[in-house]
């Protein structure tokens, strides 16, 4: 029997930085409620989400519909480009999860750019 010990970050309203071009949209997906982050324009600085976990973790990014973003850890020298796949059979509001990377999350925060 496998045990699901996933840590799910589903509320992005605590991001820090200028959110002039960002909005927080309530959602429910597979019984999980939260607020997703939608960035719609250029940002002078990345939005930062404080990290509350430590140790090595496999990191997946959830997308609602076709989308992409630049993401990094505060210790990374550059951002990574992550995007959802194109699926013509998926409904517009249907979610998708994609693998980003495995990383040591000790003392680092998540950073986002549109």
Residue frames as a rotation matrix with the C-alpha (Angstrom) as fourth column:
UNK 1
0.585 0.811 0.000 0.00
0.811 -0.585 0.000 0.00
0.000 0.000 -1.000 0.00
UNK 2
-0.452 -0.747 0.488 1.47
0.721 -0.628 -0.294 3.34
0.526 0.219 0.822 -0.98
UNK 3
0.200 0.444 -0.873 1.07
0.850 -0.522 -0.070 6.42
-0.487 -0.729 -0.482 1.18
UNK 4
0.282 -0.048 0.958 0.55
0.681 -0.694 -0.235 9.82
0.676 0.719 -0.162 -0.41
UNK 5
0.207 -0.286 -0.936 2.73
0.849 -0.423 0.317 12.26
-0.487 -0.860 0.155 1.51
UNK 6
-0.185 -0.210 0.960 2.43
0.817 -0.576 0.031 15.06
0.546 0.790 0.278 -1.03
UNK 7
-0.352 0.080 -0.933 2.63
0.559 -0.781 -0.277 18.66
-0.751 -0.619 0.230 0.09
UNK 8
-0.073 0.454 0.888 0.23
0.964 -0.197 0.180 20.75
0.256 0.869 -0.423 -1.93
UNK 9
-0.735 -0.094 -0.671 0.52
0.279 -0.945 -0.173 24.53
-0.618 -0.314 0.721 -2.17
UNK 10
-0.340 0.719 0.606 -2.90
0.934 0.182 0.308 25.61
0.111 0.670 -0.734 -3.37
UNK 11
0.770 0.594 -0.230 -3.22
0.623 -0.779 0.072 29.22
-0.137 -0.199 -0.970 -2.16
UNK 12
-0.147 -0.893 0.425 -0.96
0.956 -0.238 -0.169 31.76
0.252 0.382 0.889 -3.84
UNK 13
0.714 0.503 0.487 -2.47
0.387 -0.863 0.324 34.87
0.583 -0.043 -0.811 -2.24
UNK 14
0.830 -0.433 -0.351 0.59
0.251 -0.273 0.929 35.16
-0.498 -0.859 -0.118 0.01
UNK 15
0.227 -0.781 0.581 3.01
0.947 0.040 -0.317 35.95
0.225 0.623 0.749 -2.85
UNK 16
0.406 -0.206 -0.890 5.12
0.404 -0.834 0.377 39.01
-0.820 -0.512 -0.255 -2.22
UNK 17
-0.756 -0.606 0.247 6.09
0.534 -0.354 0.767 41.65
-0.377 0.713 0.592 -4.75
UNK 18
-0.644 0.515 -0.566 4.20
-0.583 -0.809 -0.074 44.04
-0.496 0.282 0.821 -6.97
UNK 19
-0.611 0.495 0.618 0.97
0.532 0.835 -0.142 42.29
-0.586 0.242 -0.773 -7.92
UNK 20
-0.326 0.471 -0.819 -0.29
-0.498 -0.822 -0.275 45.06
-0.803 0.319 0.503 -10.23
UNK 21
-0.204 0.211 -0.956 -0.40
-0.953 0.183 0.243 42.64
0.226 0.960 0.164 -13.15
UNK 22
-0.910 -0.072 -0.407 -1.36
0.003 0.984 -0.181 39.56
0.414 -0.166 -0.895 -11.12
UNK 23
-0.045 0.917 0.395 -4.70
-0.914 -0.198 0.355 38.29
0.403 -0.345 0.847 -9.96
UNK 24
-0.929 -0.189 0.319 -5.78
-0.334 0.802 -0.496 35.50
-0.162 -0.567 -0.808 -7.64
UNK 25
-0.226 0.850 -0.476 -8.56
-0.809 0.109 0.578 33.28
0.543 0.516 0.663 -8.92
UNK 26
-0.179 0.223 0.958 -10.46
-0.767 0.578 -0.278 30.88
-0.616 -0.785 0.068 -6.66
UNK 27
-0.171 0.114 -0.979 -10.62
-0.785 0.585 0.205 27.31
0.596 0.803 -0.011 -7.98
UNK 28
0.234 0.163 0.959 -11.53
-0.691 0.721 0.046 23.77
-0.684 -0.673 0.281 -7.05
UNK 29
0.120 -0.293 -0.949 -9.81
-0.850 0.464 -0.250 20.80
0.513 0.836 -0.193 -8.66
UNK 30
-0.141 -0.088 -0.986 -10.32
0.105 0.989 -0.103 17.20
0.984 -0.118 -0.130 -7.58
UNK 31
0.587 0.540 -0.603 -11.82
0.634 0.156 0.757 18.38
0.503 -0.827 -0.251 -4.30
UNK 32
-0.242 -0.754 -0.611 -8.94
0.937 -0.346 0.055 20.74
-0.253 -0.559 0.790 -3.49
UNK 33
0.826 0.514 0.233 -9.82
0.548 -0.829 -0.115 24.42
0.134 0.223 -0.966 -3.11
UNK 34
-0.121 -0.886 -0.447 -7.36
0.838 -0.333 0.433 27.25
-0.532 -0.323 0.783 -3.48
UNK 35
0.811 0.227 -0.539 -6.43
-0.059 -0.884 -0.463 30.48
-0.582 0.407 -0.704 -5.23
UNK 36
0.331 -0.703 0.630 -4.31
0.922 0.383 -0.057 30.22
-0.201 0.600 0.775 -8.33
UNK 37
-0.016 -0.476 -0.879 -1.94
0.089 -0.877 0.473 32.94
-0.996 -0.071 0.056 -9.45
UNK 38
0.484 0.165 0.859 -2.54
0.863 0.070 -0.500 34.46
-0.143 0.984 -0.109 -12.89
UNK 39
-0.173 -0.627 -0.760 0.09
0.248 -0.774 0.582 36.90
-0.953 -0.087 0.289 -14.18
UNK 40
0.552 0.575 0.604 -0.94
0.718 0.040 -0.695 38.92
-0.424 0.817 -0.391 -17.20
UNK 41
0.941 -0.222 0.257 1.80
-0.016 -0.786 -0.618 41.42
0.339 0.577 -0.743 -17.86
UNK 42
0.082 -0.995 -0.061 5.44
0.269 0.081 -0.960 42.33
0.960 0.063 0.274 -17.41
UNK 43
0.933 0.113 -0.342 6.86
0.355 -0.121 0.927 42.55
0.063 -0.986 -0.153 -13.90
UNK 44
0.547 -0.778 0.308 9.84
-0.650 -0.627 -0.429 44.62
0.527 0.035 -0.849 -12.73
UNK 45
-0.566 -0.664 0.488 10.68
-0.823 0.427 -0.373 42.00
0.040 -0.613 -0.789 -10.11
UNK 46
-0.600 0.355 -0.717 9.61
0.025 0.904 0.426 38.38
0.799 0.238 -0.552 -9.67
UNK 47
0.399 0.735 0.549 6.76
-0.754 -0.078 0.652 37.46
0.522 -0.674 0.523 -7.37
UNK 48
-0.677 -0.720 -0.153 8.03
-0.438 0.561 -0.703 35.46
0.592 -0.409 -0.695 -4.40
UNK 49
0.593 0.799 -0.105 6.20
-0.423 0.419 0.804 32.71
0.686 -0.432 0.586 -2.54
UNK 50
-0.130 -0.633 0.763 7.71
-0.991 0.054 -0.124 31.89
0.038 -0.773 -0.634 0.84
UNK 51
-0.015 -0.003 -1.000 8.58
-0.296 0.955 0.002 28.22
0.955 0.296 -0.016 1.19
UNK 52
0.317 0.225 0.921 7.54
-0.939 -0.059 0.338 26.40
0.131 -0.973 0.192 4.37
UNK 53
0.993 0.014 0.117 9.09
-0.029 0.991 0.134 22.99
-0.114 -0.137 0.984 3.68
UNK 54
0.193 -0.980 -0.051 12.64
-0.919 -0.199 0.340 21.69
-0.343 -0.019 -0.939 3.81
UNK 55
-0.143 -0.369 0.919 14.59
-0.072 0.929 0.362 18.81
-0.987 -0.014 -0.159 2.35
UNK 56
-0.947 -0.263 -0.186 14.55
-0.221 0.111 0.969 17.25
-0.235 0.958 -0.163 -1.08
UNK 57
-0.038 0.986 0.162 11.27
-0.036 0.160 -0.986 17.29
-0.999 -0.043 0.030 -2.96
UNK 58
-0.689 0.050 0.723 9.94
0.716 0.201 0.669 16.44
-0.112 0.978 -0.174 -6.39
UNK 59
-0.513 0.449 -0.731 8.22
-0.064 -0.870 -0.489 19.60
-0.856 -0.205 0.475 -7.64
UNK 60
-0.480 0.497 0.723 5.22
0.877 0.273 0.395 19.62
-0.001 0.824 -0.567 -9.96
UNK 61
-0.897 0.231 -0.378 3.47
-0.207 -0.973 -0.104 22.72
-0.392 -0.015 0.920 -11.28
UNK 62
-0.269 0.888 0.373 -0.29
0.770 0.431 -0.470 22.81
-0.579 0.161 -0.800 -11.80
UNK 63
-0.983 0.032 -0.179 -1.80
-0.136 -0.779 0.612 24.68
-0.120 0.626 0.771 -14.73
UNK 64
-0.100 0.989 0.110 -5.43
0.299 0.135 -0.945 25.49
-0.949 -0.061 -0.310 -15.37
UNK 65
0.921 0.387 0.034 -5.76
0.116 -0.190 -0.975 25.32
-0.371 0.902 -0.220 -19.15
UNK 66
0.452 -0.771 0.448 -3.00
0.807 0.139 -0.574 26.10
0.380 0.621 0.685 -21.62
UNK 67
0.977 -0.146 0.153 -0.38
-0.198 -0.886 0.418 28.26
0.074 -0.439 -0.895 -19.93
UNK 68
0.294 -0.935 -0.197 3.28
0.690 0.350 -0.633 28.81
0.661 0.050 0.749 -19.14
UNK 69
0.985 -0.071 0.158 5.49
-0.155 -0.767 0.622 30.63
0.077 -0.638 -0.767 -16.66
UNK 70
0.019 -0.997 -0.071 9.05
-0.104 0.068 -0.992 31.26
0.994 0.027 -0.103 -15.64
UNK 71
0.949 0.289 0.128 9.84
-0.181 0.164 0.970 29.78
0.259 -0.943 0.208 -12.24
UNK 72
-0.026 -0.981 -0.191 12.93
-0.039 0.192 -0.981 29.56
0.999 -0.019 -0.043 -10.09
UNK 73
0.581 0.035 -0.813 14.14
0.795 0.191 0.576 29.06
0.176 -0.981 0.084 -6.58
UNK 74
0.987 -0.161 -0.029 15.68
-0.148 -0.955 0.257 32.06
-0.069 -0.249 -0.966 -4.84
UNK 75
0.281 -0.941 0.189 19.06
-0.177 0.143 0.974 30.30
-0.943 -0.307 -0.126 -5.02
UNK 76
0.392 -0.085 0.916 18.87
0.798 0.527 -0.293 29.68
-0.457 0.846 0.274 -8.80
UNK 77
-0.593 -0.678 -0.436 21.00
0.323 -0.695 0.642 31.81
-0.738 0.240 0.631 -11.13
UNK 78
-0.880 0.338 -0.335 18.23
-0.461 -0.431 0.775 31.86
0.117 0.836 0.535 -13.77
UNK 79
-0.067 0.948 0.312 14.57
-0.752 0.158 -0.641 31.05
-0.656 -0.278 0.702 -14.28
UNK 80
-0.881 -0.051 0.471 13.22
0.212 0.847 0.488 27.89
-0.424 0.529 -0.735 -15.94
UNK 81
-0.508 0.749 -0.427 10.46
-0.857 -0.385 0.344 27.97
0.093 0.540 0.837 -18.54
UNK 82
-0.883 0.326 0.338 7.62
0.196 0.910 -0.365 25.56
-0.427 -0.256 -0.867 -17.70
UNK 83
-0.557 0.725 -0.404 4.48
-0.830 -0.480 0.284 25.11
0.012 0.494 0.869 -19.77
UNK 84
0.063 0.676 0.734 1.43
-0.363 0.701 -0.614 22.92
-0.930 -0.227 0.290 -19.99
UNK 85
-0.805 -0.274 0.526 1.05
0.332 0.526 0.783 20.59
-0.491 0.805 -0.333 -22.93
UNK 86
-0.555 0.656 -0.511 -1.28
-0.823 -0.524 0.220 21.36
-0.124 0.543 0.831 -25.78
UNK 87
-0.869 0.367 0.331 -4.26
0.336 0.930 -0.150 19.04
-0.363 -0.019 -0.931 -25.64
UNK 88
-0.814 0.578 -0.063 -7.14
-0.430 -0.525 0.734 19.61
0.391 0.624 0.676 -28.03
UNK 89
-0.208 0.765 -0.610 -9.36
0.309 0.643 0.701 17.18
0.928 -0.043 -0.370 -26.10
UNK 90
-0.613 -0.071 -0.787 -9.04
0.790 -0.056 -0.610 18.93
-0.001 -0.996 0.091 -22.71
UNK 91
0.528 0.831 0.174 -11.77
0.789 -0.556 0.261 21.31
0.314 -0.001 -0.950 -21.60
UNK 92
0.189 -0.488 0.852 -10.62
0.099 -0.854 -0.511 24.96
0.977 0.181 -0.113 -21.08
UNK 93
0.382 0.001 0.924 -11.02
-0.819 -0.463 0.339 24.86
0.428 -0.887 -0.176 -17.28
UNK 94
0.965 -0.045 -0.258 -9.49
0.123 0.948 0.294 21.41
0.231 -0.316 0.920 -16.86
UNK 95
0.649 -0.737 0.187 -6.25
-0.672 -0.440 0.596 21.29
-0.357 -0.513 -0.781 -14.90
UNK 96
0.772 -0.530 -0.351 -2.92
0.141 0.681 -0.718 19.74
0.620 0.505 0.601 -15.72
UNK 97
0.793 -0.592 0.145 0.12
-0.286 -0.150 0.946 18.97
-0.538 -0.792 -0.288 -13.63
UNK 98
0.784 -0.598 -0.165 3.64
-0.001 0.265 -0.964 18.92
0.620 0.756 0.207 -15.04
UNK 99
0.617 -0.656 -0.436 6.96
0.759 0.348 0.551 17.88
-0.210 -0.670 0.712 -13.49
UNK 100
0.913 -0.397 0.092 9.45
-0.358 -0.890 -0.284 20.70
0.194 0.226 -0.955 -12.97
UNK 101
-0.003 -0.974 -0.228 12.42
-0.382 0.212 -0.900 19.25
0.924 0.085 -0.373 -11.06
UNK 102
0.665 0.019 -0.747 13.77
0.643 0.495 0.585 17.66
0.381 -0.869 0.317 -7.89
UNK 103
0.005 -0.645 0.764 15.41
-0.050 -0.764 -0.644 20.16
0.999 -0.035 -0.036 -5.52
UNK 104
-0.417 -0.207 -0.885 16.61
0.882 0.146 -0.449 20.74
0.222 -0.967 0.122 -1.98
UNK 105
0.254 0.675 0.693 14.15
0.435 -0.720 0.541 23.29
0.864 0.164 -0.476 -0.58
UNK 106
0.249 -0.241 -0.938 16.12
0.955 -0.098 0.279 24.18
-0.159 -0.966 0.206 2.56
UNK 107
-0.140 -0.348 -0.927 16.17
0.481 -0.842 0.244 27.97
-0.866 -0.411 0.285 2.96
UNK 108
-0.978 -0.168 0.123 14.86
0.184 -0.427 0.885 28.86
-0.096 0.889 0.449 -0.50
UNK 109
-0.145 0.953 -0.266 11.65
-0.130 -0.284 -0.950 30.48
-0.981 -0.103 0.165 -1.77
UNK 110
-0.104 0.238 0.966 9.79
0.915 0.403 -0.001 30.10
-0.390 0.884 -0.259 -5.05
UNK 111
-0.425 -0.046 -0.904 9.92
-0.147 -0.982 0.120 32.94
-0.893 0.184 0.410 -7.59
UNK 112
0.041 0.595 0.803 7.60
0.826 0.432 -0.362 33.51
-0.562 0.678 -0.474 -10.57
UNK 113
-0.624 -0.106 -0.774 7.58
-0.321 -0.869 0.377 35.62
-0.713 0.484 0.508 -13.72
UNK 114
0.517 0.853 0.071 4.92
-0.242 0.225 -0.944 35.60
-0.821 0.470 0.323 -16.48
